[in-house]
Amino acid sequence: MSFVTEAVEVRAKGILFDMDGILISSIGSVERSWHAWATKNGVDPELAIRTAHGCRAIETITKLRPDLDGPAELKWIEDLEIADQEGILVLPGVPELLASLPAGRWTVVTSATGKLARVRLLSGGIVAPEPFVSADTVEQGKPNPAPYLKGAELLGFAPEECVVFEDSGAGVRAGHAAGCRVVATTFSHPLEELAKAEFLITDLTQVRVTADGDGLRIELRPKA
């Protein structure tokens, strides 16, 4: 897979955005919070941070410390992350792109809990679409396809009619497994983890979307 080097046009009916690393950056909060959780629970902080990126917190907890009370630990780290909003930023190109999208044609599919996602989106100046997919609205998180299947269902489209924007390996695999076309950005993960994406871009400044009949025309442009 290589970066988009000339304009590419993709037709779709709906767009499914990951949140962290696509719409906003909360990487500082994520890493500080998981470092604190790992230190508290005798886990290597670097392992905890690496495991947590792109995945639901409950699954990270279960994987790293299956002996703990999962729901209690989930509340502990959710509260910590909600309290730590320092450094949350909306990413380049996001306000312009979201403003260009017709209502009902896009939603967010995130591994964060609904409460945390709303706080982070608001911190980045983004009004959360309703409804959207969060960690507490699906039984299985990324890389399982369930979140993106749910996102397509919320919009009322078949998965193959939707385009996913992702930055994590787990998210790319989830979108691919759901049957969606996947555009990956290079915000947080090495290229080899994004191999299942159909297209690779740097950020959303390279994306233009226009309504076209009953669908969307998505143009992916080379980085200026």
Sine and cosine of phi, psi and omega as CSV:
sin_phi,cos_phi,sin_psi,cos_psi,sin_omega,cos_omega
0.00,0.00,0.61,-0.79,0.01,-1.00
-0.70,-0.72,0.23,-0.97,0.01,-1.00
-0.90,0.43,0.46,-0.89,0.12,-0.99
-0.89,0.45,0.85,-0.52,-0.04,-1.00
-0.92,-0.39,-0.14,0.99,0.12,-0.99
-0.54,-0.84,0.35,-0.94,-0.08,-1.00
-0.86,0.52,0.72,-0.69,0.02,-1.00
-0.82,-0.58,0.69,-0.72,0.03,-1.00
-0.94,-0.35,0.76,-0.65,0.01,-1.00
-0.83,-0.55,0.75,-0.66,0.06,-1.00
-0.99,-0.15,0.66,-0.75,0.00,-1.00
-0.42,-0.91,0.13,-0.99,0.10,-1.00
-0.94,-0.33,-0.46,0.89,-0.02,-1.00
-0.61,-0.80,0.37,-0.93,0.02,-1.00
-0.81,-0.58,0.72,-0.69,-0.01,-1.00
-0.88,-0.47,0.92,-0.40,-0.04,-1.00
-0.98,-0.20,0.78,-0.62,0.34,-0.94
-0.89,0.45,0.31,-0.95,-0.03,-1.00
-0.99,-0.14,-0.95,0.30,-0.06,-1.00
-0.92,0.39,0.82,-0.57,0.00,-1.00
1.00,-0.02,-0.15,0.99,0.06,-1.00
-0.88,-0.47,-0.82,0.57,0.01,-1.00
-1.00,-0.07,-0.66,0.75,-0.01,-1.00
-0.72,-0.69,0.28,-0.96,0.17,-0.99
-0.92,-0.39,0.88,-0.47,0.13,-0.99
-0.82,-0.57,0.47,0.88,-0.14,-0.99
-0.87,0.49,-0.56,0.83,0.02,-1.00
-0.90,0.43,-0.72,0.69,0.03,-1.00
-0.88,0.47,-0.70,0.71,0.00,-1.00
-0.85,0.52,-0.77,0.64,-0.09,-1.00
-0.94,0.34,-0.62,0.79,0.05,-1.00
-0.90,0.44,-0.67,0.74,-0.06,-1.00
-0.93,0.36,-0.70,0.72,0.00,-1.00
-0.95,0.31,-0.49,0.87,0.10,-0.99
-0.89,0.45,-0.69,0.72,0.01,-1.00
-0.90,0.43,-0.67,0.74,0.01,-1.00
-0.89,0.45,-0.71,0.71,-0.02,-1.00
-0.89,0.45,-0.69,0.72,0.01,-1.00
-0.88,0.48,-0.66,0.75,0.01,-1.00
-0.89,0.45,-0.54,0.84,-0.15,-0.99
-0.93,-0.38,0.29,0.96,0.10,-1.00
0.93,0.37,0.56,0.83,0.01,-1.00
-0.92,-0.39,0.58,-0.82,0.07,-1.00
-0.87,0.49,0.87,-0.49,-0.06,-1.00
-0.85,0.53,-0.64,0.77,0.00,-1.00
-0.90,0.44,-0.62,0.78,0.05,-1.00
-0.91,0.42,-0.69,0.73,0.00,-1.00
-0.88,0.47,-0.70,0.71,-0.01,-1.00
-0.90,0.43,-0.70,0.71,-0.01,-1.00
-0.89,0.45,-0.64,0.77,-0.02,-1.00
-0.95,0.32,-0.57,0.82,-0.11,-0.99
-0.96,0.27,-0.50,0.87,-0.09,-1.00
-0.86,0.51,0.86,-0.52,0.08,-1.00
0.99,0.12,-0.02,1.00,-0.08,-1.00
-0.85,-0.52,0.36,-0.93,0.05,-1.00
-0.92,0.39,0.61,-0.79,-0.03,-1.00
-0.87,0.50,-0.64,0.77,-0.04,-1.00
-0.88,0.47,-0.59,0.81,0.01,-1.00
-0.96,0.27,-0.56,0.83,0.09,-1.00
-0.90,0.43,-0.72,0.70,0.02,-1.00
-0.86,0.50,-0.74,0.68,-0.03,-1.00
-0.89,0.45,-0.61,0.79,-0.01,-1.00
-0.94,0.35,-0.67,0.75,-0.12,-0.99
-1.00,0.04,-0.57,0.82,0.00,-1.00
-0.63,-0.78,0.96,0.28,-0.04,-1.00
-0.91,0.42,-0.23,0.97,-0.01,-1.00
-0.99,0.15,-0.22,0.98,-0.06,-1.00
-1.00,0.10,0.23,-0.97,0.10,-0.99
-0.98,0.22,0.99,-0.15,-0.11,-0.99
-0.82,0.58,-0.80,0.60,-0.01,-1.00
-0.87,0.50,-0.61,0.79,0.01,-1.00
-0.92,0.39,-0.67,0.74,0.02,-1.00
-0.93,0.38,-0.59,0.80,0.05,-1.00
-0.87,0.49,-0.71,0.71,0.03,-1.00
-0.90,0.44,-0.63,0.78,-0.01,-1.00
-0.87,0.49,-0.74,0.67,-0.06,-1.00
-0.98,0.20,-0.50,0.86,0.08,-1.00
-0.88,0.47,-0.72,0.69,0.02,-1.00
-0.87,0.49,-0.64,0.76,-0.01,-1.00
-0.91,0.42,-0.70,0.71,-0.02,-1.00
-0.93,0.37,-0.61,0.79,0.04,-1.00
-0.90,0.44,-0.62,0.79,-0.01,-1.00
-0.95,0.31,-0.41,0.91,-0.06,-1.00
-0.98,-0.22,1.00,-0.01,0.02,-1.00
-0.96,-0.27,0.18,0.98,-0.04,-1.00
-0.90,0.43,0.76,-0.65,0.13,-0.99
0.99,0.13,0.14,0.99,0.02,-1.00
-0.96,0.26,0.79,-0.62,-0.08,-1.00
-0.74,-0.67,0.58,-0.82,0.18,-0.98
-0.97,0.23,0.65,-0.76,-0.10,-0.99
-1.00,0.09,0.34,-0.94,-0.08,-1.00
-0.84,0.55,0.69,-0.72,0.07,-1.00
0.99,0.10,-0.19,0.98,-0.12,-0.99
-0.93,0.37,-0.77,0.64,-0.03,-1.00
-0.84,0.54,-0.68,0.73,-0.02,-1.00
-0.91,0.42,-0.67,0.74,-0.02,-1.00
-0.92,0.39,-0.73,0.68,-0.02,-1.00
-0.89,0.45,-0.59,0.81,0.01,-1.00
-0.91,0.42,-0.40,0.91,-0.04,-1.00
-1.00,0.05,-0.14,0.99,-0.12,-0.99
-1.00,0.00,0.71,-0.70,0.08,-1.00
-0.91,0.41,0.56,-0.83,0.05,-1.00
-0.86,0.51,0.59,-0.80,0.04,-1.00
0.99,0.17,0.04,1.00,-0.03,-1.00
-0.96,-0.26,-0.03,1.00,-0.02,-1.00
-0.52,-0.85,0.40,-0.92,0.14,-0.99
-0.42,-0.91,0.05,-1.00,-0.02,-1.00
-0.96,-0.28,0.66,-0.75,0.07,-1.00
-0.81,-0.59,0.98,-0.20,-0.14,-0.99
-0.84,-0.55,0.44,-0.90,0.08,-1.00
-1.00,0.06,-0.09,1.00,0.08,-1.00
-0.97,0.23,0.36,-0.93,0.12,-0.99
-0.93,0.36,0.33,-0.94,-0.01,-1.00
-0.86,0.51,-0.67,0.74,-0.01,-1.00
-0.89,0.46,-0.73,0.68,0.00,-1.00
-0.91,0.41,-0.66,0.75,-0.02,-1.00
-0.88,0.48,-0.69,0.73,0.00,-1.00
-0.89,0.46,-0.65,0.76,0.01,-1.00
-0.90,0.44,-0.70,0.71,-0.03,-1.00
-0.93,0.37,-0.68,0.73,0.03,-1.00
-0.88,0.48,-0.69,0.72,0.01,-1.00
-0.89,0.46,-0.63,0.78,0.05,-1.00
-0.88,0.47,-0.50,0.87,0.04,-1.00
-1.00,0.01,0.06,1.00,0.03,-1.00
0.98,0.18,0.37,0.93,-0.03,-1.00
-0.93,-0.38,0.77,-0.64,0.09,-1.00
-0.99,0.16,0.83,-0.56,-0.04,-1.00
-0.89,0.45,0.75,-0.66,0.09,-1.00
-0.94,0.35,0.50,-0.87,0.05,-1.00
-0.80,-0.59,0.80,-0.60,-0.04,1.00
-1.00,0.07,0.21,-0.98,0.13,-0.99
-0.64,-0.77,0.19,-0.98,-0.06,-1.00
-0.99,-0.17,0.80,-0.60,0.04,-1.00
-0.77,-0.64,0.05,-1.00,-0.05,-1.00
-0.86,0.52,-0.51,0.86,-0.07,-1.00
-1.00,-0.05,0.17,0.99,0.06,-1.00
-0.93,-0.36,0.03,1.00,0.05,-1.00
-0.74,-0.67,0.42,-0.91,0.01,-1.00
-0.99,0.12,-0.47,0.88,-0.01,-1.00
-0.75,-0.66,0.64,-0.77,-0.02,-1.00
-0.99,-0.16,0.05,-1.00,0.06,-1.00
-0.85,0.53,0.65,-0.76,0.26,0.97
-1.00,0.07,0.09,1.00,0.12,-0.99
-0.88,0.48,0.59,-0.81,-0.02,-1.00
-0.95,0.31,-0.18,0.98,-0.11,-0.99
-0.77,0.64,-0.71,0.71,-0.02,-1.00
-0.87,0.49,-0.66,0.75,-0.03,-1.00
-0.98,0.22,-0.50,0.86,0.14,-0.99
-0.89,0.46,-0.66,0.76,0.03,-1.00
-0.91,0.41,-0.65,0.76,0.01,-1.00
-0.88,0.47,-0.71,0.71,0.04,-1.00
-0.88,0.47,-0.66,0.76,0.01,-1.00
-0.89,0.46,-0.66,0.75,0.01,-1.00
-0.87,0.49,-0.60,0.80,0.01,-1.00
-0.98,0.18,-0.29,0.96,0.00,-1.00
1.00,0.06,0.37,0.93,-0.01,-1.00
-0.86,-0.51,0.36,-0.93,0.12,-0.99
-0.95,0.32,0.51,-0.86,0.00,-1.00
-0.81,0.58,-0.62,0.79,-0.02,-1.00
-0.94,0.34,-0.17,0.99,0.08,-1.00
-1.00,-0.05,0.06,1.00,-0.07,-1.00
-0.90,-0.44,0.51,-0.86,0.11,-0.99
-0.93,-0.37,0.74,-0.68,0.01,-1.00
-0.98,-0.21,0.68,-0.74,0.16,-0.99
-0.92,-0.39,0.85,-0.52,-0.12,-0.99
-0.64,-0.77,0.38,-0.93,0.09,-1.00
-0.81,-0.59,-0.11,0.99,-0.05,-1.00
-0.94,-0.35,0.44,-0.90,0.05,-1.00
-0.88,0.48,-0.67,0.74,0.01,-1.00
-0.89,0.46,-0.65,0.76,-0.01,-1.00
-0.93,0.36,-0.66,0.75,0.04,-1.00
-0.87,0.49,-0.70,0.71,0.01,-1.00
-0.90,0.43,-0.61,0.79,0.02,-1.00
-0.90,0.44,-0.73,0.68,0.01,-1.00
-0.89,0.45,-0.67,0.74,0.02,-1.00
-0.89,0.46,-0.71,0.70,-0.02,-1.00
-0.91,0.41,-0.47,0.88,0.02,-1.00
-0.97,0.26,-0.28,0.96,-0.02,-1.00
0.99,-0.14,0.12,0.99,0.04,-1.00
-0.99,0.10,0.39,-0.92,0.23,-0.97
-0.99,0.16,0.59,-0.80,-0.15,-0.99
-0.83,-0.56,0.78,-0.63,0.16,-0.99
-0.95,-0.32,0.83,-0.55,-0.02,-1.00
-0.95,-0.31,0.58,-0.81,0.13,-0.99
-0.94,-0.35,0.29,-0.96,-0.12,-0.99
-0.97,-0.22,0.57,0.82,-0.08,-1.00
-0.92,0.39,-0.68,0.73,-0.20,-0.98
-0.70,-0.71,-0.24,0.97,-0.12,-0.99
-0.83,-0.55,0.51,-0.86,0.03,-1.00
-0.91,0.40,0.43,-0.90,-0.10,-0.99
-0.85,0.53,-0.59,0.81,-0.06,-1.00
-0.89,0.46,-0.42,0.91,0.03,-1.00
-0.98,0.19,-0.22,0.98,-0.07,-1.00
-0.97,-0.23,0.28,0.96,-0.19,-0.98
-0.87,0.49,-0.44,0.90,-0.05,-1.00
-0.99,0.12,-0.05,1.00,0.05,-1.00
-0.97,0.26,0.58,-0.81,0.05,-1.00
-0.97,0.23,-0.52,0.86,-0.06,-1.00
-0.70,-0.72,0.53,-0.85,-0.02,-1.00
-0.79,-0.62,0.81,-0.58,0.04,-1.00
-0.74,-0.67,0.16,-0.99,0.02,-1.00
-0.99,0.11,-0.74,0.67,0.00,-1.00
-0.35,-0.94,-0.03,-1.00,-0.13,-0.99
-0.98,0.18,-0.01,1.00,0.16,-0.99
-0.91,0.42,-0.29,0.96,-0.02,-1.00
-1.00,0.00,0.13,0.99,-0.10,-0.99
-0.89,-0.45,0.73,-0.68,0.14,-0.99
-0.79,-0.61,0.69,-0.73,0.00,-1.00
-0.78,-0.63,0.73,-0.69,0.09,-1.00
-0.74,-0.67,0.56,-0.83,0.09,-1.00
-0.94,0.34,0.63,-0.77,-0.04,-1.00
-0.59,-0.80,1.00,-0.08,-0.06,-1.00
0.90,0.43,-0.83,-0.56,0.02,-1.00
-0.99,-0.11,0.28,0.96,-0.02,-1.00
-0.67,-0.74,-0.26,-0.97,0.01,-1.00
-0.83,-0.56,0.61,-0.79,0.14,-0.99
-0.95,-0.30,0.92,-0.40,-0.05,-1.00
-0.97,-0.25,0.88,-0.47,0.01,-1.00
-0.96,-0.28,0.82,-0.58,0.07,-1.00
-0.97,-0.25,0.82,-0.57,-0.09,-1.00
-0.91,-0.41,0.47,-0.88,0.10,-1.00
-0.88,0.48,0.43,-0.90,0.05,-1.00
-0.91,0.41,0.76,-0.65,-0.01,-1.00
-0.92,0.39,0.00,0.00,0.00,0.00
